[in-house]
């Protein structure tokens, strides 16, 4: 099941209740915030008590997880995170924007449409339109994951257009939000790690390799905290390339071979070949055993 947090918030406000009022003697205010902002379902016992206080039925705020749009966005998200962009677009094309009712679904649609315009079509103008629609239709300073990634997407789109001042402005906004974002599910951890990596590569592109290293280390720390190997091979290679530019050959050597080992473990043949080419290009010697 999935809880519709926006509906809970609407019912609460319609009854003139604050989050504290709704939570009193049932749960914490933080639980109400998670329900409304992140669609997090607490225990069924708590949820039933909250519905009773609001004077509603459980079905008023719950949908089955086999809802078609929910399932499609789950598939699109997985395909985008694993760089299967053509696959992602074929699934997203099955969704009609006008049929979407929930804010999170509309945000997801605009974000993925913008991202796929960049990845599949190299069309930064269409990407900017879709990211902008999300940020304009919903609070521009919202810090949910789709708004955050859309600000980053705007930065990357402007970078493709060669407008690097605008690009850096949006990427810096996204990074500030990333630093404050609390990932509470594996999918959100992967989105946050991916965003750190994309920002790191942007700063590498504009020659700010110190910033690249800082962001890559944040991505690694987040991965370690969540026992995740997602994108680590790419993160370590990105670090190594910036360390080479900063004349830190020893660290670059170590991280390039860590990246290679991780690429083999994850069976990422494309990246393993990229690392092999960079080892030859920069004449990085083997690690001593």
Secondary structure, DSSP 8 states (H G I E B T S, - for coil): -EE-HHHHHHHHHHTT--HHHHHTTTS-HHHHHHHHHH-----HHHHHHHHHHHT--GGGTEE-TT-HHHHHHHHHHHHHHTT-HHHHHHHHTT--GGG--SHHHHHHHHHHHHHHHHHHH--HHHHHHHHHHHHHHS-TT--SHHHHHHHHHHHHHHHHTT-HHHHHHHHHHHHHHHHH----SHHHHHHHHHHHHHHHHHHHHTT-HHHHHHHHHHHHHHHHHTT--TTHHHHHHHHHHHHHHTT-HHHHHHHHHHHHHHHHHTT-HHHHHHHHHHHHHTT------
